[in-house]
Amino acid sequence: MNLDIRWFLALVTASAIALSACGKDDPGVEQTAPSSAGPPQTEQRPLPPGSVTSNWLTHGRTYGEQRFSPLEQVNAGNVRKLGLDWFFDIPGDRGIEATPLVIDGVMYVTGSWSTVFALDAKTGERIWAYDPEVPRIWGRNACCDVVNRGVAAWDDKIYVGTIDGYLVALNAVDGSVAWRVNTIDRDKPYTITGAPRIIKGNVMIGNGGAEYGVRGYVSAYDAKTGKQTWRFYTVPGNPADGFENEAMEMAAATWTGEWWKVGGGGTVWDSMAYDAQLDLLYIGVGNGSPWNRQIRSPGGGDNLFVSSIVALKPDTGDYVWHYQTTPGETWDYTATQHIILADLEIGGRVRKVAMQAPKNGFFYVLDRETGELISAENYVPVSWASGIDAATGRPMETVNARYTDGPNLIVPGPDGGHNWHPMAFNPETGLVYFAVQEIPFLFATDEGFMYRPGQWNTGIDMLMADLPEDPLELAKAIGMVRGHLVAWDPVLQKEVWRYQHAGPGNGGVLATAGNLVFQGNIIGEFVAYTADDGDRLWAFPTQTGITAGPVTYAIDGEQYVSVAVGWGTATAMLGGPGVAPLQMKNRSRVLTFKLGASAQLPDLPDPVPVPLPDVPEQRASDNTVLEGHRVFAQRCMVCHGLGAVSGGIAPDLRYSDKQVYAEWDAIVLGGSLSSTGMPPFAGVITPQQSQAIKAYIIDRAHALLSSMD
Ligand code: CA
């Protein structure tokens, strides 16, 4: 198999992987209070005039999460004069997904391992830092890198969820811990990567873990005290234990078998939005756990509320309505993707809508008062369904979409046609902008599936996903892997323009009143496009890949544009040969730009020649290598990459030296390198499996050496 094929192979598999009033009546750059480390002022207390425009107060900028800024000092006419004003080195070398908040001169941003930094937003100078000191062993529970997507602010505190499941309130002035609560069952592999949201003094946080067998929920905590106010489960537990509420009883009727023993899934790991007028909180619910419904709910069923948008009352967590984008989800098609609220004129009347482009490839416009489907069209090639039935709101599935009659190459794959990368909606163009990707995946049932508590439990044959042997399937995959930035008209449900990227996995989007759209990409550029027609006007080389969503803010009459950069996340870790040619490294930073600025990033270090693999001569039997590959695909691949090829984050195991091979079991089973993020796998894999993985890596190293001949 040559290297070109490997490039595409990698991509055949995918990752496991009411401030809303500010608009045209709130224009321009306005003065704000002097830069200080003072307490953030949020909607609970009156804001100084103009600060709603000049700040970035909550994850999606407003409760409606439009990620549109009315600032227009930087615009399509002058963006070519945009230059780097300051940068801040974020400690760590893992993925960066954070949206910074900016409140009256102070920026609050998160790094990998749930660290938090308060910076002077005008200079980048560090004011304080907080490190929750997450035990590195918890990294074993993170499907898609130890990332964090940002903080929330309320009154005099800053809130962060940690990768090991705590919600922490920090004093905004100095970063000291005000309170810290555990949000999870500590015996289960839950994680938190999403940003909290805060409504009327309630801090809402969900969690991740649906690749590992957990039951999803979202919880609310009193912002002052940390006392839990409510919890809404997204999937039912064991009916014999009784139901938490009527919604769970309704949901249980859509499940079969003994799903509670395998978790059920439905984690709320990213999106939320709030309509203050309707007083409704919208949450995006993740995939089923295991992915494969034949295993999770063997008698079928829609499996509510997996892959749904659910509307709740924010004071109580009471269920109001739901819309399920993927009934009976069996492809890791989460509906945790960004939810944007807007008022759109459709069919001659103004509709209050919620919009989402979930992983399953369809762009949904829902009536956010009722949950009724207004329209849905595919924004990317889709093979699992031929469309969404407008009358029933349900997908029309294609033959063998559920791979019950054998393996099926399906697009989108588990990484989705669009993932968590934030979208943006510009009310002036009426367009939604987001990162689209085309990554097929060979779905096949894991015939030998056994539920293992706390471990990777997708019910999918990951070995087949790593190396599809059928040349026809491979050929189909080649040419299907792509990524682009799209401008989507949600009223007409059609693409208006696109910018083709080098590959999938590109960054979140910011839209501004300056007729601009900002987005970072995987090849290490931060780029401005015109919002109306997608002209690429300006680009800055960032020395590292970008996935996070940018923000903009103003201080002392000057507009700034800022983005957190840093190669990592699922694309880099799992992508393997698909991303290895980029030779991308993590350089975690905040980069902040303004007109006329001309700061420079430090020069890149000279590349260090990589020594050839120092690989033992002895080879194991083909059976042992195959067994090693099988275990690698289930346990190691999500971090060490498809085909054991590193995308630049975890070490490339094919380059292991003799010392690594000599200490193999101490590292793999005993966790002797756990301080670096490599957790111990004793109790997860057997000593015999550890040796089989070693045999597989030796085999891959020899293959690498042969390919260099
Ligand atoms: Ca998932």
Residues whose N, C-alpha, C, O or C-beta is under 5 A from the ligand:
A	BS01	CA	A16 I17 N287 D332
